[in-house]
């Protein structure tokens, strides 16, 4: 589904990603771990098309197409979804409006009719229940005045409505208490399917207690310095990132 | 003056009244001596009237045309009473005042000067004793008509009176003076709309408001003048103790428009001034507010927002005066501007003059562009960039529209705001 080859990325002439290689297939869950400043968030931003990054080398293929050439909204309509680390507050735009506009943009791109208002509401109300959110959130402005946990749930709600093929979760566990973490993890697990892949960017292992990854990659100094199975995350939790970073320096 | 101060005395109402002759004569002397305000005056420093000075406008009103009828048909609002001024004269045929509560008077200034001379004499010119610039002098000297509303004590009007000002011919100067007199415990909703044919004209309208104890006024102003029109409108208000004055102002039209709202608050009186200005082309939209806290325990809230596109310019001057005896005043003022073009300009000047020592006053001004993080967030959800920007612009402006609870007016304003930015081909957002 996603094939990243030798990707190098700069921000203002500074090298942030320095030769990333990653293959993600449908049905898989990949965790990207690493210390602060390793380039984890940059990778998720670049995949979603956020401006401000210069791609200086390498390729990103998504479903056989060149992802780099696509505008952010085209990526979204093609099924790439980024759950933001810091979801943006948008006063004056209601949640339900954004959900409907987003869903219809995706459907139109897929050659489907716009969703009927009644069908849409019943769909949204069903999804919002599974995330333990109050229906009143639908009529509030997007993320405005939401708590950290509410914002993250709202990201997962959007994801559940849009049903993307590639879900990128950027530090989704940060700022969540244990109850909220469980709800968010259940929401993500409910979306797991053989058609869908996940990339979970996380600093800590604790989200992986609830969502078991197929692969764990450790990012340091803009490169993947180690890849392994779910048990690699446990080793990192115990021993920290220091041994890998040093390994990289001596290599 | 080329801006046509009408000295055609016989055509003005109330000419047989000596006190009114004196009133007009004093104003005429001042106007001839001082002319229109200039940027040398602190209160006018951002607004030059040089382009207006070059125009020739005449105060003689020809008969109304069909174009005005078209304008009115667009202005009809459900669930309102209506009084219509065409070229500065009340037109009873276009008005609709049936079913007003008993004792409520809504009449033309010309008629009121005949039938209720004493009432007019008591109030005319008393809401703005201290403010006297050229436009006010011009208006006092030459107003051709206007509307007088008198709401007796304890009477509540449960729907707005819609006062429609319209201009049917190019190069006219339309000059009206209105009085809103709201007695104790009475309540009025008042909506002013301004518009006219797609041509150059000058519209001058002054409204004096007198709120007695515990009286209430909700005033709406919908300024949708022609894109070539010059507009000056002032609302000057005296608030008795415990009275409550709210204004929602929407400035959408005109090539050069200046709006003033001034109010003076007695003990525990409250005022809330909200405004939205949407500038495009070379529009110049100026807003001058002055809130005087004259007695203790009064409250003021002020919130103006501007969206400025192309080469337009928005001006906000908010003056708040807290007099020495006005202890326990609470006052908040904010002005937020969204610039959509590098050629657009916002001038914002809060002025706080506080002479009391136990008060709570705050003010804030922002001038900025669309938040790029928000644009990207919407794009990442599948919305194209142009739509994302339009939604954010609309959301910024719509905050002020959402404050309007009268549904037909809300719908009309929503349409007007959406029309102002034609690219906003989106549905109303906030559910």
Interface residues (C-beta under 8 A of the other chain):
Chain A: X48 X49 X50 X51 X71 X72 X73 X75 X76 X77 X81 X82 X84 X87 X88 X90 X91 X92 X93 X94 X96 X97 X98 X101 X102 X105 X106 X109 X138 X139 X141 X158 X162
Chain B: X371 X372 X373 X374 X376 X377 X378 X379 X380 X381 X382 X383 X384 X385 X387 X388 X391 X392 X394 X395 X396 X398 X399 X427 X429 X430 X431
